[in-house]
Amino acid sequence: MLLNIAEFIKQKAQSSPDQQAIVHKREDQSYAELWRDIEAFAEGLLSLGLAPRDRVCIFLEKRPEMLAAAFGAAYAGGAFVPINPVAKPAQAAYIAENCQAPVLVTSAARLQALSDELGDCPSLRHVILVDGPAVESARGAYEVVGWHDVVESAGTHGAGARTIDTDMAAILYTSGSTGRPKGVVLSHRNLIVGGQSVSSYIGNQPDDRILAVLPFSFDAGLSQLTTAFCVGATVVLHNYLLPGEVPRICAKQGITGMTGVPPLYMQLMRQSWPEEARQSLRYFANTGGHMPRALLDQLRETFPQAKPFLMYGLTEAFRSTYLDPAEVDRRPDSIGKAIPNAEILVARPDGSLCEAGEEGELVHRGALVSLGYWNDPEMTAQRFRPAPGQPEGIPNKELAVWSGDIVRRDEEGFLYFVGRRDDMIKTSGYRVSPTEIEELAYARDDVAEAAAIGVPHDELGQAIVLIVAPKSQATLDEDSLIADYKKALPAYMLPRAVLLRETLPRSGNGKIDRRALAEGCAKMFREGEAA
């Protein structure tokens, strides 16, 4: 029985020590070598005073130290918090402050960019640099230590700490329906069962070579690690920059499995694929939005040996459904059925279950349901509620996650995505809160009203359009507005268009009429007026 997510790697280090675990650029590590680094880092964290359930933020690109830091933190009894490497300094500092992390693992260059923001993180005691020696803290509020100094302090604490599988293992930050990102708290059980479940239906084996191209701060990206390490496969770490690099890496490394989002696959299908890459791929998986049928057909033609796995997931439950490749031709628009060890229900607002063909909210129950949102009991109570259909005699009802996604189930039990209950924007595989976009506009002196809307987009899923009304007598400087957004937000959150209006439409209750704005923006995009 596994009780700690790091034990995936520990087991393989004992049974198959020489098996290749990770590849990064021209270097690789066996399972024995990766486990050595994980254990040493866990010991180093304990030497720094890491307490049970303390959070360890990791703000790095994909590299071996990131994996050692994440699994080492979990093995030491803490929880790792991966921060998207494209996040801006203010966003990264917000996550570190919000989760009250005493430890941050990063690089010297990233620390330099972050230093002015970390003054708002009173809990931060140690910053560990993966590429440099200890240096004096710019603010003196935290100690800056070198990676090698930390791991060389290992060997005196007997890591890892005692954990049970319901203990907190990680926090993944994802946009909520309002305001700043919210931290989804994942247990060891969530990650262990998730890895076992996904690897079982995909059929992962030790000889698989899985390309990790999605960020590990994204649940589907982290899943590439858990599915691989569950079976002793090899993960090839790649920091995605240019789409032309991916075919070359797939050919060189003999990649057998890859998971992406539709915008990524659209870029990859514009590249020339070497024959060895086309033939070696055993499966490709999609998540983060609906895959257009034309794109799916192109992928299947390019990779004739590969099975397509169309998946749906939400960070609050890690993974939820997949479509069996044997069903893709019959129902390519379906998100499939529940993954192993999960049950997916379709419920009405009153909690009763929908009939076949009736639209309702997707509700996920089972071992993958997370522990809620970090330090946000109100939002947790809204999203994590008793699972439908439980006998009244059970005093403590099992909690399920109510996704906010509207779906329908056909007569054979296959699910189909219909839409969102809230105003979340799904772009480039990410969920983006309109409020987070709008707050930047409202922080200016020349904006009276603002609304961020998602409109259909062939490549992105949805494109973000910002509609603003300037204050009376004010002349809005669009160039300055766009500059503010580029400074504060990563590329996937930037508005694709900014539209100026004298006023924004209102609904009957006086709120901004987002539906009217969305319909108008969608029409403009179709006609090419807001490209």
C-alpha positions in Angstrom: 0.0 0.0 0.0 1.4 3.4 -1.0 0.9 6.2 1.5 3.2 8.9 0.0 3.4 9.9 -3.6 7.2 9.8 -3.5 7.0 6.0 -2.9 6.2 5.5 -6.6 9.8 6.4 -7.2 11.2 4.7 -4.2 9.7 1.4 -5.2 11.1 1.6 -8.7 14.5 2.6 -7.3 14.5 -0.6 -5.4 13.1 -2.9 -8.1 14.6 -1.3 -11.2 17.4 1.0 -10.1 19.0 1.4 -13.5 15.8 2.1 -15.4 15.8 5.6 -16.9 13.5 7.8 -15.0 13.9 11.3 -16.5 15.7 12.9 -19.5 16.5 16.6 -19.5 18.3 18.0 -22.5 21.5 15.9 -22.8 21.3 14.5 -19.3 19.3 11.6 -17.8 18.7 10.1 -14.4 17.9 6.6 -13.4 15.3 5.8 -10.8 18.1 5.2 -8.3 19.7 8.5 -9.0 16.4 10.4 -8.9 15.5 8.8 -5.6 18.9 9.7 -4.2 18.2 13.4 -5.0 14.7 13.2 -3.6 15.8 11.7 -0.3 18.7 14.1 0.0 16.5 17.1 -0.6 13.9 15.8 1.9 16.6 15.5 4.5 17.8 19.0 3.6 14.3 20.5 4.1 14.1 18.9 7.5 17.5 20.4 8.4 16.0 23.8 7.5 13.1 23.1 10.0 10.4 22.1 7.6 7.4 21.0 9.7 4.6 18.5 8.7 2.3 20.0 6.1 4.5 23.0 5.5 4.3 24.3 1.9 7.3 24.4 -0.5 6.7 26.6 -3.5 8.7 25.7 -6.7 9.1 28.5 -9.3 11.2 26.8 -12.0 11.1 25.6 -15.5 11.2 21.8 -16.0 14.5 20.4 -14.8 15.6 17.6 -12.5 15.8 19.8 -9.4 12.1 20.6 -9.8 11.2 17.0 -9.5 13.6 16.4 -6.6 12.1 19.4 -4.9 8.5 18.4 -5.4 8.7 14.8 -4.5 11.3 15.6 -1.8 8.9 18.0 -0.1 6.1 15.4 -0.2 8.5 12.7 1.2 9.5 15.1 4.1 5.9 15.4 5.1 5.3 18.8 3.4 3.3 19.8 0.4 4.8 21.1 -2.9 3.3 24.0 -4.7 4.4 24.2 -8.4 4.1 27.7 -9.8 3.7 28.1 -13.6 7.1 29.1 -14.9 5.4 31.7 -17.2 3.8 33.5 -14.2 4.8 37.1 -13.6 6.6 38.0 -10.4 3.5 39.4 -8.7 1.5 36.3 -9.5 4.3 34.0 -8.2 4.7 36.1 -5.0 0.9 36.0 -4.5 0.9 32.2 -4.5 3.8 32.1 -2.1 2.0 34.5 0.3 -1.4 32.9 -0.1 -0.3 29.4 0.8 2.0 30.8 3.6 5.0 28.9 2.3 8.2 28.9 4.5 10.3 27.7 1.6 10.6 28.8 -2.1 12.8 26.9 -4.6 13.8 29.0 -7.6 16.7 30.2 -9.7 18.9 33.2 -9.3 17.4 35.1 -12.2 13.9 34.4 -11.0 14.7 35.5 -7.5 16.1 38.8 -8.8 12.8 39.4 -10.6 10.8 38.4 -7.5 12.8 40.2 -4.8 10.7 43.4 -4.8 7.5 41.3 -4.4 8.5 38.9 -1.7 8.3 41.5 1.0 4.6 40.6 1.2 5.4 37.0 2.2 6.0 37.1 6.0 5.9 33.3 6.2 8.9 32.9 3.9 12.0 31.8 5.8 14.2 30.2 3.1 14.8 30.6 -0.6 16.7 27.8 -2.2 18.6 28.6 -5.4 19.1 25.7 -7.8 21.9 27.4 -9.7 23.9 29.4 -7.3 25.5 29.6 -3.8 24.0 31.3 -0.8 23.6 35.1 -1.2 22.5 37.9 1.1 18.7 38.5 1.0 17.8 41.8 -0.6 15.3 42.5 2.2 16.8 40.4 5.0 13.5 38.7 5.8 14.5 35.3 4.5 17.7 33.3 4.1 18.9 32.5 0.6 20.7 29.2 0.4 22.2 27.2 -2.4 20.8 23.8 -3.6 24.0 21.9 -2.9 24.2 23.3 0.6 20.8 22.0 1.3 21.3 18.5 -0.1 24.7 18.2 1.5 23.1 18.7 4.9 21.2 15.4 4.4 21.7 12.3 6.4 20.6 13.1 10.0 16.8 13.1 10.1 15.7 9.8 8.7 13.3 11.2 6.0 10.7 10.6 5.1 8.2 11.7 7.6 5.3 9.4 8.5 2.3 10.2 6.3 -1.1 8.6 5.6 -2.6 8.8 2.2 -5.2 11.4 3.1 -2.5 13.9 4.1 -1.9 17.0 2.0 0.7 16.4 -0.7 0.4 19.3 -3.1 -1.5 22.6 -3.9 -2.2 23.5 -7.5 -3.3 27.0 -8.2 -6.1 27.5 -10.7 -8.3 30.4 -11.6 -11.6 30.6 -9.7 -14.8 32.1 -10.9 -14.0 35.3 -9.0 -10.8 37.1 -8.1 -7.3 35.7 -7.7 -6.3 32.1 -8.3 -7.3 29.5 -5.7 -5.2 26.7 -4.4 -6.6 23.2 -4.9 -5.3 21.0 -2.1 -4.5 17.5 -3.3 -3.8 14.5 -1.0 -1.3 11.7 -1.5 -4.3 9.5 -2.2 -5.5 11.9 -5.0 -2.1 11.8 -6.7 -1.5 8.0 -6.2 -5.0 6.9 -7.4 -4.8 9.4 -10.2 -1.6 8.0 -11.5 -2.8 4.4 -11.1 -6.1 5.1 -12.8 -4.8 7.0 -15.8 -1.9 4.7 -16.4 -4.3 1.7 -16.3 -6.7 2.9 -19.1 -3.9 4.3 -21.2 -1.9 1.1 -20.7 1.4 2.6 -19.7 4.3 0.3 -19.4 8.0 0.6 -18.2 9.1 0.9 -21.9 7.0 4.0 -22.4 8.8 7.3 -23.0 6.4 10.1 -22.2 7.0 13.7 -23.3 6.2 16.2 -20.6 5.4 19.4 -22.5 2.6 20.8 -20.3 3.5 22.8 -17.1 3.6 20.8 -13.9 1.4 23.5 -12.2 -1.4 22.2 -14.5 -3.1 19.0 -13.3 -2.7 17.3 -16.7 1.0 18.2 -16.7 1.6 16.8 -13.2 -0.3 13.7 -14.3 2.5 12.9 -16.8 4.8 12.4 -13.9 2.4 10.3 -11.8 1.4 8.0 -14.6 5.0 7.4 -15.7 6.4 6.9 -12.2 3.5 4.6 -11.3 4.7 2.0 -13.9 8.4 2.9 -14.0 8.3 4.6 -17.4 10.7 7.4 -18.6 9.7 11.1 -18.7 11.3 13.4 -21.1 11.2 17.0 -19.8 10.7 19.7 -22.3 10.3 23.4 -21.8 8.1 24.3 -24.7 9.4 27.3 -26.7 9.1 26.6 -30.4 6.7 24.1 -31.9 9.4 22.9 -34.4 11.4 21.5 -31.5 8.8 18.9 -30.5 9.0 16.7 -33.6 12.8 16.5 -33.3 12.6 15.6 -29.7 10.0 12.9 -30.3 12.2 11.4 -33.0 15.4 11.6 -31.0 13.9 10.2 -27.8 11.5 7.7 -29.3 8.5 9.2 -27.6 5.6 6.8 -27.2 3.1 9.0 -25.3 2.2 12.7 -25.3 -0.6 14.7 -23.7 -1.5 18.2 -24.9 -4.3 20.8 -25.3 -5.9 21.7 -28.6 -4.0 24.9 -29.2 -0.7 23.0 -28.7 -1.8 20.3 -31.1 -2.8 22.9 -33.7 0.7 24.3 -33.6 2.3 20.9 -33.8 0.3 19.9 -36.8 1.8 22.7 -38.8 5.3 21.1 -38.4 7.0 18.5 -40.4 7.2 15.2 -38.5 10.1 12.7 -39.1 8.9 9.2 -39.9 10.5 7.8 -36.8 8.5 10.2 -34.6 5.3 9.3 -36.5 5.8 5.6 -36.0 7.0 5.6 -32.4 4.0 7.4 -30.9 1.7 4.8 -29.3 -0.9 7.2 -27.9 -1.7 10.9 -27.8 -4.1 12.4 -25.2 -6.1 15.6 -25.2 -7.4 17.7 -22.3 -8.1 21.3 -21.6 -11.0 21.7 -24.1 -12.8 20.2 -27.0 -10.6 18.9 -29.8 -12.1 19.9 -33.2 -12.9 16.9 -35.5 -10.6 18.2 -38.3 -7.7 18.5 -35.8 -8.4 15.0 -34.5 -8.4 13.6 -38.0 -5.1 15.3 -38.8 -3.5 13.9 -35.7 -4.7 10.4 -36.5 -3.3 10.6 -40.0 0.0 11.9 -38.8 0.4 9.2 -36.1 -1.1 6.1 -37.7 0.0 3.8 -34.9 -1.3 6.0 -32.0 -4.5 5.6 -30.1 -6.3 8.9 -29.3 -7.4 9.4 -25.7 -9.9 12.3 -25.4 -10.1 13.3 -21.7 -11.9 15.7 -19.5 -10.6 16.8 -16.1 -10.8 19.5 -13.4 -8.1 20.4 -11.0 -10.5 19.8 -8.1 -10.6 16.1 -9.0 -7.4 15.7 -11.0 -8.9 13.6 -13.8 -12.5 12.7 -14.4 -13.4 11.1 -17.8 -11.9 9.6 -20.9 -13.3 8.4 -24.2 -12.2 4.8 -25.1 -10.2 5.1 -28.5 -12.6 2.4 -29.8 -15.5 4.9 -29.5 -13.8 7.9 -31.1 -15.2 7.3 -34.6 -18.7 6.7 -33.3 -18.9 9.7 -30.9 -15.9 12.1 -31.3 -17.7 14.9 -29.5 -18.1 12.9 -26.3 -15.9 13.3 -23.2 -16.5 9.6 -22.5 -17.2 7.9 -19.2 -15.6 8.0 -15.7 -12.0 6.9 -15.3 -11.4 3.9 -13.1 -12.0 4.5 -9.4 -14.4 7.5 -10.0 -18.1 8.0 -10.5 -19.4 10.8 -12.6 -23.0 11.9 -11.9 -25.2 14.4 -13.8 -27.3 16.3 -11.3 -30.1 18.9 -11.2 -29.7 22.0 -8.9 -31.7 20.3 -6.2 -29.3 17.3 -6.1 -31.6 14.8 -7.9 -30.1 12.9 -10.8 -30.8 13.8 -14.4 -32.4 11.4 -16.9 -30.6 10.4 -20.1 -30.5 13.4 -22.5 -31.2 15.9 -19.8 -28.6 18.6 -19.1 -27.2 19.0 -15.6 -24.1 19.7 -13.6 -21.2 17.2 -13.7 -20.5 15.9 -10.2 -17.4 13.8 -9.5 -17.2 11.5 -6.5 -14.5 9.1 -5.4 -10.9 8.9 -4.3 -9.7 11.7 -6.6 -11.9 14.4 -5.0 -9.4 16.9 -3.6 -9.4 18.4 -0.1 -10.9 21.8 -1.1 -9.5 25.3 -1.7 -6.6 26.4 0.5 -7.7 28.9 3.2 -11.1 29.4 1.4 -13.9 27.7 3.4 -16.6 29.7 1.7 -15.7 28.7 -1.9 -14.9 25.2 -0.7 -18.5 24.9 0.7 -19.9 26.0 -2.6 -18.0 23.6 -4.8 -17.6 20.6 -2.5 -21.0 19.3 -1.4 -22.5 16.0 -0.5 -22.6 13.5 -3.3 -26.2 12.9 -4.7 -28.0 9.7 -3.9 -26.6 8.8 -0.5 -28.7 7.0 2.0 -30.2 9.2 4.7 -28.8 6.9 7.4 -25.2 8.0 6.7 -24.5 10.8 9.3 -21.3 12.1 7.6 -22.1 12.4 3.9 -19.4 11.8 1.4 -18.3 15.1 -0.3 -18.2 15.3 -4.1 -16.9 18.1 -6.3 -19.7 20.0 -8.2 -17.8 21.1 -11.3 -19.8 24.0 -12.6 -19.8 22.3 -16.0 -23.1 21.5 -17.7 -23.1 18.1 -19.4 -25.6 15.5 -20.6 -25.5 11.8 -20.7 -26.8 9.7 -23.5 -28.7 6.4 -23.3 -25.5 4.4 -23.3 -23.9 6.5 -20.5 -21.5 8.6 -22.6 -21.1 12.2 -21.5 -21.1 15.3 -23.6 -19.9 18.8 -22.5 -22.5 21.6 -23.0 -21.1 24.7 -21.3 -20.1 26.5 -18.1 -22.5 27.5 -15.3 -20.2 30.5 -14.5 -18.3 33.1 -16.6 -15.0 31.4 -16.5 -13.0 31.7 -19.8 -11.2 28.6 -21.1 -8.3 29.6 -23.2 -5.2 27.7 -24.3 -6.1 24.9 -21.9 -6.3 27.2 -18.9 -9.2 28.5 -16.9 -9.1 32.3 -16.6 -11.2 34.3 -14.2 -12.8 37.4 -15.8 -12.4 39.2 -12.5 -8.7 38.8 -12.5 -8.5 40.4 -15.9 -10.9 43.2 -15.0 -9.2 44.2 -11.8 -6.2 45.4 -13.7 -8.4 47.8 -15.7 -10.2 49.0 -12.7 -6.9 49.8 -11.0 -6.4 52.6 -13.6 -7.7 56.2 -13.2 -9.2 56.3 -16.7 -11.5 53.2 -16.7 -15.1 53.4 -15.4 -16.3 49.9 -16.3 -14.6 46.8 -17.6 -15.7 43.3 -18.6 -13.6 40.4 -19.8 -15.4 38.0 -22.2 -14.5 34.7 -23.8 -15.4 34.3 -27.4 -15.0 31.2 -29.6 -11.6 30.9 -31.2 -10.5 28.1 -33.5 -7.0 27.7 -32.0 -7.4 28.9 -28.4 -10.8 27.5 -27.6 -11.8 30.9 -26.4 -10.1 34.3 -26.9 -10.2 36.9 -24.2 -11.8 40.2 -25.2 -11.7 43.2 -22.9 -14.5 45.7 -23.2 -13.9 49.0 -21.3 -15.8 52.2 -20.8 -13.6 55.2 -19.9 -14.4 57.6 -17.1 -16.2 60.8 -18.0 -13.9 63.4 -19.5 -11.1 60.8 -19.7 -9.2 59.8 -22.8 -8.3 56.2 -22.6 -4.7 55.4 -23.6 -5.0 51.9 -25.2 -1.3 51.5 -25.6 -0.8 52.2 -21.9 -3.6 49.8 -21.0 -2.1 47.0 -23.1 1.4 47.7 -21.6 -0.1 47.2 -18.1 -1.5 43.8 -19.1 1.8 42.6 -20.7 3.7 43.6 -17.5 1.3 41.9 -15.1 0.0 38.8 -16.9 1.5 35.9 -18.8 0.7 35.6 -22.5 -2.2 33.2 -22.3 -4.1 35.7 -20.1 -3.6 38.7 -22.4 -6.7 40.1 -24.1 -6.7 39.4 -27.9 -8.7 42.6 -28.4 -9.6 45.7 -26.5 -13.0 47.3 -27.3 -14.0 50.8 -26.2 -17.6 51.6 -25.3 -19.3 54.6 -23.8 -21.2 52.4 -21.4 -21.6 48.6 -20.9 -25.0 46.9 -21.2 -26.9 46.0 -18.1 -29.2 43.2 -17.2 -32.5 43.5 -15.4 -30.8 43.3 -12.0 -28.4 46.1 -12.9 -25.3 43.9 -13.4 -23.2 44.0 -16.5 -24.9 41.9 -19.2 -22.1 39.5 -20.0 -24.3 37.4 -22.3 -25.1 40.4 -24.5 -21.5 41.3 -24.6 -20.4 37.7 -25.4 -23.0 37.5 -28.3 -21.9 40.8 -29.7 -18.2 40.0 -29.5 -18.7 36.6 -31.0 -20.5 38.2 -34.0 -17.7 40.7 -34.4 -15.0 38.0 -34.4 -16.9 36.0 -36.9 -17.1 39.0 -39.2 -13.4 39.8 -38.6 -14.0 43.2 -37.0 -12.1 42.4 -33.8 -9.3 40.2 -35.0 
